[in-house]
Amino acid sequence: MKHPAQLIRKPLTFAVGWLVLTGLVSGCKTTFRTVDERFMAQPAAHRHVQILPIWFEGAGNIDHSLSTNDLQILCRQTGKELARTIQRVLQSNGYKIVGPVQVLYGDEMSSQPAVETWRSLEVVRLDFCENLLGQYPALADSRLLTFQTNTTLGFFRYMAPWDHARLEHNPFHYQMTPALTNVLTRIGATNADAVLLVDTKVFFESEHKQAKRTVWNWTGGGLIAATEVGVNVAFFAVAVLAEASGPPPPLWLDPFWHSDNSLQHSFALVDVHTREVLWLNREDFKHQNSHDAGILADTVIATLADLPPISPISHR
């Protein structure tokens, strides 16, 4: 007859081993930022990039200082600068741009593409913005997208009953609509290894709104802020006199008006042959004036920060 310790040794060893494995899996969650591991292994295989016509949507505070025509002019100026900036950033990272870069401003088309091409572009845009990016709700801050894989390790982690984390879709298993191939054929992107999808939304603050904001911040906003500081000082003094164990929580409601200027970039790099997403990011920039070329360049650089660079071709 076996000793009781021997009877429970095997089940105990199995249980301990399972707990250790589960702990390792839950602690080693496969998380990555915007890049596909397969793409990271051979980024040079996608050196030649065709930039699909950029979708550019602009809005603003329409008033006596910013008319509809003024807004259209701002959109066209910013859109052209955006196209040049994206090309510069990609080239600085070792990518070769294939073909010209066009910008589509809302319902207007800068180069008036054929009707069938426009329809295919619209299908691609909806697939990109709604089907692909729609799975990842926009965050309140300007953090880059962070994805969690649904590979084996990730699957076991999410299966753990004490972990209520939501299983997110892996965007790098997503295949874009066949309309993308139709568009590339129509625009003659035969030498490209990858295609970059760009959707940018911009809001311009009018000069009138900026003037009102400045006046308020120096008058009403400043007065309320000074009052709140005085109230906090009084609360702190009372806490000191009462020998409280800790300082009171600060009382602060932001009384200042902030700029309405903002923009959002959504970028995706897609394999031309498989239509699979290689790289994806969306980032929001609050209170940023996109009409300023320097600020616009900074936002593009920040959004493309995780795009893996490609080493230049060596000529021997």
C-alpha positions as CSV (number, residue, x, y, z in Angstrom):
1,M,0.0,0.0,0.0
2,K,1.4,3.4,-1.0
3,H,2.1,6.0,1.5
4,P,-0.5,8.9,1.5
5,A,2.2,11.3,0.5
6,Q,2.9,9.3,-2.6
7,L,-0.8,9.2,-3.5
8,I,-1.1,13.0,-3.6
9,R,2.4,13.7,-5.0
10,K,1.5,13.3,-8.7
11,P,-1.8,15.3,-8.6
12,L,-0.1,18.0,-6.5
13,T,2.8,18.2,-8.9
14,F,0.4,18.5,-11.9
15,A,-1.6,21.2,-10.1
16,V,1.5,23.2,-9.2
17,G,2.8,22.9,-12.7
18,W,-0.5,24.1,-14.2
19,L,-0.6,27.0,-11.8
20,V,3.0,28.0,-12.7
21,L,2.2,27.8,-16.4
22,T,-0.9,29.8,-16.0
23,G,0.9,32.4,-14.0
24,L,3.6,32.7,-16.6
25,V,1.1,33.0,-19.4
26,S,-0.9,35.6,-17.6
27,G,2.3,37.5,-16.7
28,C,3.7,37.3,-20.3
29,K,0.8,38.8,-22.1
30,T,1.8,39.3,-25.7
31,T,1.4,43.0,-26.2
32,F,2.8,45.2,-29.0
33,R,2.4,48.6,-30.3
34,T,1.3,49.1,-33.9
35,V,3.7,46.7,-35.6
36,D,3.3,43.2,-37.0
37,E,6.1,40.8,-35.9
38,R,6.3,39.4,-39.5
39,F,6.7,42.9,-40.9
40,M,9.4,43.6,-38.2
41,A,11.4,40.6,-39.4
42,Q,11.7,41.9,-43.0
43,P,10.7,45.5,-43.3
44,A,12.9,46.0,-46.4
45,A,10.6,43.7,-48.3
46,H,8.1,46.6,-48.3
47,R,10.5,49.4,-49.2
48,H,8.5,50.7,-52.1
49,V,5.4,52.4,-50.9
50,Q,2.4,53.8,-52.8
51,I,0.5,56.4,-50.8
52,L,-3.1,56.1,-51.6
53,P,-5.0,59.4,-52.2
54,I,-5.2,61.0,-48.8
55,W,-8.6,61.4,-47.3
56,F,-8.6,64.9,-45.7
57,E,-11.7,66.2,-43.9
58,G,-11.7,69.7,-42.4
59,A,-14.1,71.7,-40.2
60,G,-13.9,74.9,-38.2
61,N,-15.7,77.7,-36.3
62,I,-17.5,79.3,-39.2
63,D,-18.1,83.0,-38.3
64,H,-17.2,86.5,-39.6
65,S,-13.5,85.7,-39.2
66,L,-13.6,82.3,-40.9
67,S,-15.8,81.9,-43.9
68,T,-16.6,78.7,-45.8
69,N,-14.2,79.8,-48.5
70,D,-11.5,80.5,-46.0
71,L,-12.0,77.0,-44.6
72,Q,-11.6,75.5,-48.0
73,I,-8.4,77.4,-48.6
74,L,-7.0,76.3,-45.2
75,C,-7.9,72.7,-46.0
76,R,-6.1,72.7,-49.3
77,Q,-3.0,74.4,-47.9
78,T,-2.9,72.0,-45.0
79,G,-3.6,69.0,-47.1
80,K,-0.8,69.8,-49.6
81,E,1.6,70.3,-46.7
82,L,0.4,67.0,-45.1
83,A,1.2,65.1,-48.3
84,R,4.7,66.6,-48.5
85,T,5.4,65.9,-44.8
86,I,4.3,62.3,-45.0
87,Q,6.6,61.8,-48.0
88,R,9.6,63.4,-46.2
89,V,9.0,61.3,-43.1
90,L,8.8,58.0,-45.0
91,Q,11.8,58.8,-47.1
92,S,13.8,59.7,-43.9
93,N,13.0,56.2,-42.7
94,G,14.3,54.5,-45.8
95,Y,11.1,54.0,-47.8
96,K,10.8,54.8,-51.5
97,I,7.7,56.6,-52.6
98,V,6.1,55.2,-55.8
99,G,4.0,57.6,-57.8
100,P,2.5,61.0,-57.0
101,V,0.6,61.7,-53.9
102,Q,-2.9,63.1,-54.2
103,V,-5.3,64.6,-51.6
104,L,-9.1,64.2,-51.5
105,Y,-10.8,67.0,-49.6
106,G,-14.2,65.7,-48.4
107,D,-16.6,65.5,-51.3
108,E,-14.2,67.3,-53.6
109,M,-11.5,65.6,-55.5
110,S,-8.3,67.5,-56.3
111,S,-7.5,65.5,-59.4
112,Q,-11.1,64.4,-60.4
113,P,-10.4,60.7,-60.6
114,A,-12.7,58.5,-62.6
115,V,-16.0,57.6,-61.2
116,E,-15.2,53.9,-60.8
117,T,-11.9,54.8,-59.1
118,W,-13.7,57.1,-56.7
119,R,-16.2,54.4,-55.8
120,S,-13.5,51.9,-55.1
121,L,-11.7,54.5,-53.0
122,E,-14.8,55.1,-51.0
123,V,-15.2,51.3,-50.3
124,V,-11.5,51.2,-49.1
125,R,-12.1,54.2,-46.9
126,L,-15.1,52.7,-45.2
127,D,-13.3,49.4,-44.8
128,F,-10.3,51.2,-43.2
129,C,-12.1,53.7,-41.0
130,E,-15.1,51.6,-39.9
131,N,-14.3,47.9,-40.2
132,L,-10.6,48.0,-39.2
133,L,-10.2,51.1,-36.9
134,G,-13.8,50.9,-35.7
135,Q,-12.8,47.9,-33.5
136,Y,-10.6,50.2,-31.5
137,P,-12.5,53.0,-29.8
138,A,-10.7,56.4,-29.6
139,L,-9.1,57.2,-26.3
140,A,-9.5,60.4,-24.4
141,D,-5.8,61.0,-24.4
142,S,-3.3,60.9,-27.3
143,R,-1.7,57.6,-26.7
144,L,-0.8,55.4,-29.6
145,L,-2.9,52.4,-30.3
146,T,-1.8,49.3,-28.3
147,F,-2.9,45.9,-29.5
148,Q,-3.0,42.5,-27.7
149,T,-2.5,39.4,-29.7
150,N,-4.9,36.5,-29.7
151,T,-2.1,33.9,-30.1
152,T,-1.8,30.8,-28.0
153,L,-0.3,32.6,-25.0
154,G,-2.7,35.4,-25.2
155,F,-5.6,33.0,-25.6
156,F,-4.8,31.1,-22.4
157,R,-4.4,34.4,-20.6
158,Y,-7.8,35.6,-21.6
159,M,-9.2,32.2,-20.6
160,A,-8.1,32.7,-17.0
161,P,-11.4,33.1,-15.0
162,W,-9.9,35.8,-12.8
163,D,-8.8,37.9,-15.7
164,H,-11.7,39.9,-17.2
165,A,-9.6,41.7,-19.8
166,R,-11.3,42.0,-23.1
167,L,-9.9,39.9,-26.0
168,E,-9.1,42.4,-28.7
169,H,-8.9,41.7,-32.4
170,N,-5.4,41.4,-33.9
171,P,-5.4,43.9,-36.7
172,F,-2.4,42.2,-38.4
173,H,-4.6,39.3,-39.3
174,Y,-7.0,41.7,-41.1
175,Q,-7.3,41.6,-44.9
176,M,-8.5,44.7,-46.6
177,T,-11.3,44.7,-49.1
178,P,-10.6,43.6,-52.7
179,A,-11.5,47.1,-53.8
180,L,-8.0,48.1,-52.7
181,T,-6.5,45.9,-55.5
182,N,-8.9,47.6,-58.0
183,V,-7.7,51.1,-56.9
184,L,-4.1,50.2,-57.1
185,T,-4.6,48.8,-60.6
186,R,-6.4,51.9,-61.8
187,I,-3.8,54.3,-60.4
188,G,-1.0,52.2,-61.9
189,A,0.8,51.2,-58.6
190,T,2.6,48.3,-60.2
191,N,6.0,48.8,-58.6
192,A,4.8,49.1,-55.0
193,D,5.4,46.5,-52.3
194,A,3.0,48.2,-49.8
195,V,0.4,50.9,-49.8
196,L,-0.1,53.5,-47.1
197,L,-3.7,54.5,-46.2
198,V,-4.1,57.9,-44.7
199,D,-7.2,59.5,-43.2
200,T,-6.8,62.9,-41.5
201,K,-9.5,64.9,-39.8
202,V,-8.8,68.6,-38.8
203,F,-10.6,71.3,-36.9
204,F,-9.6,74.9,-37.3
205,E,-10.3,77.5,-34.6
206,S,-11.4,80.9,-36.0
207,E,-9.6,84.1,-35.1
208,H,-12.8,85.4,-33.5
209,K,-13.0,82.3,-31.2
210,Q,-9.4,82.6,-30.4
211,A,-9.8,86.3,-29.4
212,K,-12.8,85.4,-27.2
213,R,-10.8,82.6,-25.6
214,T,-7.9,84.9,-24.9
215,V,-10.1,87.6,-23.3
216,W,-11.9,85.1,-21.1
217,N,-8.7,83.4,-19.9
218,W,-7.2,86.7,-18.8
219,T,-10.4,87.9,-17.1
220,G,-13.1,85.5,-16.0
221,G,-10.8,82.4,-16.1
222,G,-8.0,84.1,-14.2
223,L,-10.5,85.4,-11.5
224,I,-12.0,81.9,-11.0
225,A,-8.5,80.3,-10.9
226,A,-7.4,82.9,-8.3
227,T,-10.5,82.2,-6.2
228,E,-9.9,78.4,-6.3
229,V,-6.3,78.9,-5.2
230,G,-7.5,81.0,-2.3
231,V,-10.1,78.4,-1.3
232,N,-7.5,75.6,-1.4
233,V,-5.1,77.7,0.7
234,A,-7.9,78.3,3.3
235,F,-8.7,74.5,3.4
236,F,-5.1,73.7,3.9
237,A,-4.7,76.2,6.7
238,V,-7.8,74.8,8.5
239,A,-6.4,71.3,8.1
240,V,-3.1,72.4,9.7
241,L,-4.8,74.1,12.6
242,A,-7.0,71.1,13.2
243,E,-3.8,68.9,13.1
244,A,-5.4,66.7,10.4
245,S,-3.5,63.5,9.5
246,G,-3.1,64.6,5.9
247,P,-3.8,67.5,3.6
248,P,-7.3,67.9,2.2
249,P,-7.9,66.9,-1.5
250,P,-7.4,69.9,-3.8
251,L,-10.4,71.6,-5.2
252,W,-9.8,72.5,-8.9
253,L,-12.2,72.9,-11.8
254,D,-10.4,74.1,-14.9
255,P,-11.8,77.6,-15.6
256,F,-9.8,78.2,-18.8
257,W,-10.9,77.8,-22.3
258,H,-8.6,75.8,-24.5
259,S,-8.0,75.9,-28.2
260,D,-10.5,74.2,-30.5
261,N,-7.7,73.4,-32.9
262,S,-7.3,69.6,-33.2
263,L,-6.5,66.9,-35.7
264,Q,-6.5,63.1,-35.9
265,H,-4.3,60.9,-38.1
266,S,-5.2,57.4,-39.0
267,F,-2.4,55.5,-40.9
268,A,-2.2,51.9,-42.1
269,L,0.5,50.2,-44.2
270,V,-0.9,47.3,-46.2
271,D,0.8,44.5,-48.2
272,V,0.0,45.1,-51.9
273,H,-0.2,41.4,-52.7
274,T,-2.0,39.9,-49.7
275,R,-3.9,43.0,-48.6
276,E,-2.9,42.2,-45.0
277,V,-2.3,45.1,-42.6
278,L,1.4,45.4,-41.8
279,W,1.3,48.5,-39.5
280,L,-1.5,50.5,-38.0
281,N,-1.9,53.6,-35.9
282,R,-4.3,56.3,-35.0
283,E,-3.5,59.3,-32.8
284,D,-5.4,62.4,-31.7
285,F,-3.8,65.8,-31.1
286,K,-5.8,68.2,-29.1
287,H,-5.3,72.0,-29.1
288,Q,-2.8,71.7,-32.0
289,N,-2.9,74.2,-35.0
290,S,-2.5,72.0,-38.0
291,H,-2.1,75.0,-40.3
292,D,1.3,75.5,-38.7
293,A,3.7,73.5,-40.8
294,G,6.0,72.7,-37.9
295,I,3.2,71.5,-35.7
296,L,1.8,69.4,-38.5
297,A,5.2,67.8,-39.1
298,D,5.5,67.0,-35.4
299,T,2.1,65.2,-35.4
300,V,3.0,63.2,-38.5
301,I,6.4,62.2,-37.0
302,A,4.7,61.2,-33.7
303,T,2.1,59.1,-35.5
304,L,4.7,57.3,-37.6
305,A,7.1,56.9,-34.7
306,D,6.6,53.1,-34.5
307,L,7.0,52.5,-38.2
308,P,10.1,50.4,-38.5
309,P,12.9,52.1,-40.4
310,I,14.5,50.5,-43.4
311,S,18.3,50.4,-43.8
312,P,19.5,52.1,-47.0
313,I,20.5,49.9,-49.9
314,S,24.3,49.4,-49.9
315,H,26.0,49.8,-53.3
316,R,29.2,47.8,-53.6
